[in-house]
Amino acid sequence: MLVANARMYAVNAGVRAAWAKLFGLVSQKAGVPLAVIDHAAPAPLEALWRRDDLGLAFICGFPFAGGGFSLLPIAAPIPASPLASGQPLYASDLIVRADGPLRTLEDTFGGRIGWTTRHSQSGFQALRRHLLPYVKSGGPLYRESIGELMTPRRVIEAVLDDRIDVGPLDSYFHGLLKRHEPGTAARLRVVATTQPTPMPLLAASSGIDPVIVAALRGALLGLGAATAAKPVLAELCLTGFAAVEIDDYRPLLAQAAALDQSGYGEPG
């Protein structure tokens, strides 16, 4: 049996259950048995992406484009947000404490910035791309750069616990938080949002039968028009799924290479 996992967007137990329901609908429609598994932090996502029995698992576009994992693209979610505009797009919201004095990105300069992990588009690459124009105008922006927070949840905790002043939050994760944990979301303020880039995608192990891959893709792409799927899509703040290819994500590699060549490493 193939496995399915939505750890990247399992915001809490309720959202995790909604993903399990969605995977169940896909399994039924595709005629492909799927076992939903946990792979919670601090277990490395790289270990998940190296499995040879993945039917559907989220991977960030940046490591997917890098080709270090033998995975096939299935489909990417389309967030129900104005930022996405009906496309599989997301960004990074740069967040601070809502009850604090920081109200603009410039207000955070000189403080402490956090980031998730180097292979993350939303938690690292998009952040330093957004900050680069400010860096070029002077020296370091922050007195401390705190990395390897690993997950969006840990970025939120670091902000609220006053361990960092500002950090990046995946905009789709943020949307789920607003729906399912409005109290937590209300404690955060967005001081900037990065440029939209392609959403993380659901992928399968490369050795999976092409017939199975096609069935899973077809089931996902049909969810937006399926009456039975509308309640769970609403719970997951989605309008449906879109077909994607590796070429959709390759520009992320070029952007990261340009940042490396500029000499700007860790956000800071």
C-alpha positions as CSV (number, residue, x, y, z in Angstrom):
1,M,0.0,0.0,0.0
2,L,1.2,3.5,-0.8
3,V,1.3,6.2,1.9
4,A,0.1,9.8,2.1
5,N,1.3,12.6,4.2
6,A,0.4,16.3,4.7
7,R,2.8,17.2,7.5
8,M,3.8,20.5,5.9
9,Y,0.2,21.7,6.2
10,A,-1.1,19.7,9.2
11,V,-1.5,22.9,11.2
12,N,-3.2,21.0,14.1
13,A,-5.1,17.8,14.8
14,G,-8.3,19.1,13.1
15,V,-6.5,20.1,9.9
16,R,-4.6,16.8,10.0
17,A,-8.0,15.0,10.1
18,A,-9.2,17.1,7.2
19,W,-6.2,16.1,5.1
20,A,-6.8,12.5,5.9
21,K,-10.4,12.9,4.7
22,L,-9.2,14.5,1.5
23,F,-6.7,11.7,0.9
24,G,-9.6,9.2,1.5
25,L,-11.7,10.9,-1.2
26,V,-8.7,10.8,-3.6
27,S,-8.0,7.1,-2.8
28,Q,-11.6,6.2,-3.4
29,K,-11.9,8.2,-6.7
30,A,-8.5,6.9,-8.0
31,G,-9.0,3.3,-6.9
32,V,-5.6,3.5,-5.2
33,P,-5.4,2.4,-1.5
34,L,-3.5,5.0,0.5
35,A,-2.4,4.8,4.1
36,V,-2.1,8.1,5.9
37,I,1.0,8.2,8.0
38,D,2.4,10.6,10.5
39,H,5.9,12.0,10.1
40,A,5.9,14.7,12.7
41,A,8.7,17.1,13.5
42,P,11.5,16.7,14.5
43,A,11.6,13.8,12.0
44,P,13.4,15.2,8.9
45,L,11.3,15.8,5.8
46,E,14.2,14.5,3.8
47,A,13.6,11.0,5.2
48,L,10.0,11.2,4.1
49,W,10.9,12.4,0.6
50,R,13.3,9.5,0.2
51,R,10.7,6.8,0.8
52,D,9.9,4.5,-2.2
53,D,6.2,4.1,-1.3
54,L,4.9,7.6,-1.5
55,G,1.6,8.0,-3.2
56,L,0.9,11.6,-2.1
57,A,3.3,13.7,0.0
58,F,4.0,17.4,0.2
59,I,7.4,18.7,-0.9
60,C,8.5,22.3,-1.1
61,G,9.2,23.5,-4.6
62,F,12.8,24.4,-4.0
63,P,14.1,21.0,-3.0
64,F,11.9,19.4,-5.6
65,A,13.4,21.5,-8.3
66,G,16.9,20.7,-7.0
67,G,16.4,17.1,-8.1
68,G,17.9,15.5,-5.0
69,F,14.8,13.4,-4.4
70,S,13.4,10.9,-6.9
71,L,9.8,12.1,-7.0
72,L,7.1,12.6,-9.6
73,P,4.8,15.7,-9.5
74,I,1.2,14.9,-9.0
75,A,-0.6,18.2,-8.4
76,A,-0.4,21.4,-6.3
77,P,-3.1,22.9,-4.2
78,I,-4.9,26.2,-5.1
79,P,-5.4,28.3,-2.0
80,A,-8.7,30.1,-1.6
81,S,-7.0,33.5,-1.2
82,P,-6.7,36.7,-3.2
83,L,-2.9,36.2,-3.3
84,A,-3.3,33.0,-5.2
85,S,-5.9,34.4,-7.7
86,G,-7.0,30.9,-8.7
87,Q,-3.4,29.6,-9.2
88,P,-1.2,27.3,-7.2
89,L,0.7,30.2,-5.6
90,Y,1.7,31.2,-2.1
91,A,4.2,33.6,-0.4
92,S,5.8,34.3,2.9
93,D,4.1,36.6,5.4
94,L,6.8,38.2,7.6
95,I,5.2,38.2,11.1
96,V,5.7,40.0,14.4
97,R,3.8,40.0,17.7
98,A,0.5,41.9,17.3
99,D,0.8,43.4,20.8
100,G,4.3,44.7,20.1
101,P,5.5,48.0,18.7
102,L,6.8,46.7,15.4
103,R,4.5,47.8,12.5
104,T,6.7,47.8,9.4
105,L,9.5,45.7,8.1
106,E,11.9,48.5,8.7
107,D,10.9,48.6,12.3
108,T,12.3,45.1,12.7
109,F,15.8,46.0,11.5
110,G,18.4,45.8,14.2
111,G,16.4,43.1,16.0
112,R,16.4,39.3,15.7
113,I,15.2,37.4,12.7
114,G,14.3,33.7,12.5
115,W,14.1,31.2,9.6
116,T,13.1,27.6,9.2
117,T,15.6,25.6,7.1
118,R,17.8,26.1,4.1
119,H,15.8,23.9,1.8
120,S,12.6,25.8,2.4
121,Q,11.4,28.3,-0.2
122,S,8.9,30.1,2.2
123,G,11.1,29.9,5.3
124,F,14.5,30.8,3.8
125,Q,14.9,31.5,0.1
126,A,11.9,33.9,-0.2
127,L,12.9,35.6,2.9
128,R,16.4,36.5,1.8
129,R,15.2,37.4,-1.6
130,H,12.8,39.9,-0.1
131,L,15.5,41.4,2.2
132,L,18.3,41.7,-0.4
133,P,17.4,45.2,-1.6
134,Y,17.6,46.5,1.9
135,V,20.9,44.7,2.5
136,K,22.5,46.3,-0.5
137,S,22.0,49.7,1.0
138,G,24.1,49.1,4.0
139,G,25.5,46.5,6.5
140,P,23.6,43.6,8.3
141,L,20.0,44.3,8.9
142,Y,19.7,42.3,12.1
143,R,21.8,41.8,15.1
144,E,21.0,38.1,15.3
145,S,19.8,35.5,12.7
146,I,18.3,32.4,14.3
147,G,18.0,29.4,12.0
148,E,16.8,25.9,11.8
149,L,13.5,26.6,13.5
150,M,12.3,23.9,11.0
151,T,8.6,24.4,10.9
152,P,6.1,27.3,10.5
153,R,4.7,26.5,13.9
154,R,8.1,26.9,15.5
155,V,8.5,30.3,13.8
156,I,5.1,31.3,15.4
157,E,6.2,30.1,18.8
158,A,9.5,31.9,18.5
159,V,7.8,35.2,17.7
160,L,5.2,34.8,20.5
161,D,7.8,33.7,23.0
162,D,9.9,36.8,22.2
163,R,12.8,34.7,21.0
164,I,12.8,36.4,17.6
165,D,11.3,39.7,16.5
166,V,10.3,38.7,13.0
167,G,10.1,35.5,11.0
168,P,8.6,34.1,7.8
169,L,5.3,32.3,7.8
170,D,4.1,30.3,4.8
171,S,1.0,32.3,3.6
172,Y,-1.1,29.1,3.1
173,F,-0.2,27.8,6.5
174,H,-1.2,31.3,7.8
175,G,-4.6,31.0,6.1
176,L,-5.2,27.6,7.7
177,L,-4.2,29.1,11.1
178,K,-6.7,32.0,10.6
179,R,-9.5,29.5,10.0
180,H,-8.7,26.9,12.6
181,E,-6.8,28.8,15.3
182,P,-8.1,32.4,15.0
183,G,-6.9,33.1,18.6
184,T,-3.3,32.3,17.7
185,A,-3.5,34.1,14.3
186,A,-4.9,37.2,16.1
187,R,-1.6,37.4,18.1
188,L,0.4,37.9,14.9
189,R,0.9,41.0,12.7
190,V,2.1,40.9,9.1
191,V,4.6,43.6,8.3
192,A,5.5,42.4,4.8
193,T,4.6,39.7,2.3
194,T,7.1,38.3,-0.3
195,Q,6.5,37.9,-4.0
196,P,4.2,34.9,-4.8
197,T,5.9,31.7,-6.0
198,P,4.6,28.2,-7.0
199,M,3.0,26.3,-4.1
200,P,4.5,23.2,-2.6
201,L,3.2,20.1,-4.4
202,L,2.0,16.7,-3.8
203,A,4.4,14.2,-5.2
204,A,4.8,10.4,-5.5
205,S,7.9,8.1,-5.5
206,S,9.4,7.8,-9.0
207,G,9.0,4.1,-9.1
208,I,5.2,4.1,-8.8
209,D,3.3,2.6,-11.8
210,P,2.5,5.5,-14.2
211,V,-1.1,4.2,-14.3
212,I,-1.4,4.8,-10.6
213,V,0.2,8.2,-10.9
214,A,-2.2,9.2,-13.6
215,A,-5.2,8.0,-11.5
216,L,-4.0,10.0,-8.4
217,R,-3.5,13.1,-10.5
218,G,-6.9,12.8,-12.2
219,A,-8.6,12.4,-8.8
220,L,-6.9,15.4,-7.3
221,L,-7.6,17.6,-10.4
222,G,-11.3,16.6,-10.3
223,L,-11.8,17.5,-6.6
224,G,-12.6,21.2,-7.3
225,A,-15.7,20.2,-9.3
226,A,-16.7,17.3,-6.9
227,T,-19.7,18.1,-4.7
228,A,-18.5,15.6,-2.1
229,A,-15.2,17.3,-1.8
230,K,-16.4,20.9,-1.3
231,P,-16.8,20.7,2.5
232,V,-13.2,19.3,3.0
233,L,-11.8,21.8,0.5
234,A,-13.4,24.6,2.4
235,E,-11.9,23.3,5.7
236,L,-8.5,23.3,4.0
237,C,-9.0,26.8,2.5
238,L,-8.6,25.4,-1.0
239,T,-10.5,25.7,-4.3
240,G,-8.9,22.7,-5.9
241,F,-5.7,21.4,-7.3
242,A,-3.7,22.2,-10.5
243,A,-1.3,20.1,-12.6
244,V,2.3,21.1,-12.2
245,E,5.7,20.1,-13.7
246,I,9.3,20.4,-12.5
247,D,9.8,23.3,-15.0
248,D,7.3,25.3,-12.9
249,Y,9.7,25.2,-10.0
250,R,13.1,25.6,-11.7
251,P,13.1,29.4,-11.6
252,L,13.4,29.0,-7.8
253,L,16.8,27.5,-8.3
254,A,17.9,30.4,-10.5
255,Q,16.7,32.9,-7.9
256,A,18.6,31.1,-5.1
257,A,21.8,31.0,-7.3
258,A,21.6,34.7,-7.9
259,L,21.3,35.3,-4.1
260,D,24.3,33.1,-3.5
261,Q,26.3,35.0,-6.1
262,S,25.4,38.3,-4.5
263,G,27.1,37.1,-1.3
264,Y,23.9,37.2,0.7
265,G,23.8,34.0,2.7
266,E,21.6,33.6,5.8
267,P,18.8,36.2,6.2
268,G,20.2,38.8,8.5
